Amino acid sequence: MPHQIDRNRAHELSPRIDEALEIVCNEFAGLDTHQQYRNAFSRVLKPDPLDRVMMMGTDQRDLFIPLLRQTIVEHVPVGGHIFDIGAGDGQTFAFVADAVPQGTTVSIAEPNPGYLADYVSFLERQPHLHLGVALQGGVEHLDHGATDSATEPPAEQTVDLALGLHMLYFAADPQVSLEGILRLVATGGVFFNVITDELTGFAGVVQREFIKAGGDPRDGERQLAILDERRRLLAPQEEGGGGLAPALRAAGIDVAVSAVRQPSRHYGHTLADLLALAKLNLADVASPLNFEIAAKTLRDRSEEIGLRIETDGPRIGMWSVSAPQWVTRVRRNGG
Ligand SMILES: C[S@@+](CC[C@H](N)C(=O)[O-])C[C@H]1O[C@@H](n2cnc3c(N)ncnc32)[C@H](O)[C@@H]1O
């Protein structure tokens, strides 16, 4: 059993948490927000030196990949069409590419040109796949059908499987974006989405506290409302979700939705790693206040955010905090 850090132990750890705070503030000082996000994200993407797990910094991928493989097998026909939105550099898709049927077209949308180029080059090396649309742009470009580049998104109702793998955080209006995505999905096709539960996960708890402390330069109230909106639309009904099917129906799109919770976590070799992970939800703020709030959260709310030390498995000896995710599958019915 992992070793849970209770309230008393967390307070005994105070000097180590303070030391971690100093280390992480030193590391991030003077970096712009892009560099800060990159340094934080590198903790999640830490490769396992012995190739035992996908990533040392999180088991989010390990948990959703089996469901994604199953969805591909069930819903992508030979010669079908996958559209990966907020696609990244193709690292995640590479874990399922062998399950994709012969002759499938894979389209991608990704605002970061470097990631887009890496993903395109990965697809060009897969003899069983065809490269479809490669759109340099974000999910908001699907809302209006207008893009920064000359490329258009796939046509309406042509996609057998649309993917939103930890990307919907970037949608300024999640409901509008979800409508835009589902309009592209063919009858019988599926949208497969994964996002972190920011109500109970460590990074989300820190984000909420940071906004309440006035640290977010954007409209804090609006940011809090968007967190709630994502839960309302994408969480299972028993967790305050279930809102997507009626919202889409009101927009003339008939769907069947199933959502599950997965008890994923974020892992760090040091307490400084955990503090840095708090940046994941605060990509465009530079202030050290986010790390201060993260340190306070580890110390005062260790039980709520599931602070623990792994005592077996490939991550033995690592710290971890809760980062549960929701996997939501949205099947488009006729009409
Ligand atoms: C956490 S990564 C996930 C990448 C990929 N889906 C995966 O699972 O490996 C989030 C991705 O969203 C992209 N992104 C940033 N802004 C976006 C936007 N407005 N719309 C869609 N994606 C966006 C980032 O560039 C990044 O590649």
The ligand as a Tripos MOL2 file, in Angstrom:
@<TRIPOS>MOLECULE
LIG
   27    29     1     0     0
SMALL
NO_CHARGES

@<TRIPOS>ATOM
      1 C1         -1.3540   18.4270  -22.8390 C.3       1 LIG1
      2 S1         -0.9710   18.6060  -24.5290 S.3       1 LIG1
      3 C2         -1.7710   17.1560  -25.2050 C.3       1 LIG1
      4 C3         -1.2600   16.8110  -26.5630 C.3       1 LIG1
      5 C4         -1.8570   15.5440  -27.1760 C.3       1 LIG1
      6 N1         -3.2990   15.6360  -27.3280 N.3       1 LIG1
      7 C5         -1.4840   14.3400  -26.3660 C.2       1 LIG1
      8 O1         -2.3350   13.8070  -25.6530 O.co2     1 LIG1
      9 O2         -0.3300   13.9450  -26.4390 O.co2     1 LIG1
     10 C6         -2.0510   19.9270  -25.0060 C.3       1 LIG1
     11 C7         -1.9140   20.3170  -26.4700 C.3       1 LIG1
     12 O3         -2.8950   21.2920  -26.7730 O.3       1 LIG1
     13 C8         -2.2930   22.2170  -27.6570 C.3       1 LIG1
     14 N2         -3.0520   23.4980  -27.6510 N.ar      1 LIG1
     15 C9         -2.6770   24.7110  -27.1980 C.ar      1 LIG1
     16 N3         -3.6410   25.6100  -27.4330 N.ar      1 LIG1
     17 C10        -4.6510   24.9420  -28.0350 C.ar      1 LIG1
     18 C11        -5.9180   25.3240  -28.5540 C.ar      1 LIG1
     19 N4         -6.3510   26.5900  -28.4670 N.pl3     1 LIG1
     20 N5         -6.6780   24.3860  -29.1290 N.ar      1 LIG1
     21 C12        -6.2740   23.1100  -29.2150 C.ar      1 LIG1
     22 N6         -5.0690   22.6870  -28.7390 N.ar      1 LIG1
     23 C13        -4.2860   23.5930  -28.1680 C.ar      1 LIG1
     24 C14        -0.8880   22.3650  -27.1480 C.3       1 LIG1
     25 O4         -0.0400   22.9380  -28.1360 O.3       1 LIG1
     26 C15        -0.5680   20.9160  -26.8380 C.3       1 LIG1
     27 O5         -0.0600   20.2470  -27.9510 O.3       1 LIG1
@<TRIPOS>BOND
     1     1     2 1
     2     2     3 1
     3     2    10 1
     4     3     4 1
     5     4     5 1
     6     5     6 1
     7     5     7 1
     8     7     8 2
     9     7     9 1
    10    10    11 1
    11    11    12 1
    12    11    26 1
    13    12    13 1
    14    13    14 1
    15    13    24 1
    16    14    15 ar
    17    14    23 ar
    18    15    16 ar
    19    16    17 ar
    20    17    18 ar
    21    17    23 ar
    22    18    19 1
    23    18    20 ar
    24    20    21 ar
    25    21    22 ar
    26    22    23 ar
    27    24    25 1
    28    24    26 1
    29    26    27 1
@<TRIPOS>SUBSTRUCTURE
     1 LIG1         1 GROUP 0 **** ****
